[in-house]
């Protein structure tokens, strides 16, 4: 099976930059997607195809990918950005579609 | 406005079956792939299954392969998940999710989920 690895937690103060990483062997050839998940709410897409931001997502959210690592960056994190963040991608065969284990972002 | 409304969840005994449905509106349903994603209590997100716009491409997570069947009815704007031989580890909130492409890529909209409880 295929695995995407994320840090369990990231903590920043309001206004600082938060970076959440996602590592996977197929990321050089496969896109990463990033989802924000708040308790009791449906997930929200914040970055797709490594670095594209959907309409309605604040500009402070950005994504990048280099080699086997994708990174979600929140520039000037706000208290309302506190959530679990998940990366999603597939292995090179396309047969295994997986989420990373999730990263709990704390902003305080 | 894209709307995805799941239904069919409930309490079921181990080994029994359940069929989930997802009613879609606000977009051209037959232009996009669709998926089921679940989240067990206290756990992370898990992709369960996906189906392309034409049903030509279907995928399953290893954990459900051979027990779950995904299908869609483009005439009814509906997505389904037939779940057989349910196990305790299948207990989760099941989300219906719209893909942003015709083939299996990534999800851009999610429903609110339907809860499946597997218990004797």
Interface residues (C-beta under 8 A of the other chain):
Chain A: X1 X31 X33 X35 X37 X42 X43 X44 X45 X48 X49 X54 X84 X86 X88 X90 X94 X95 X96 X97 X98 X99 X100 X101 X102
Chain B: X37 X44 X45 X46 X47 X50 X59 X61 X62 X95 X100 X104 X105 X106 X107 X108 X109 X110 X111 X112 X113
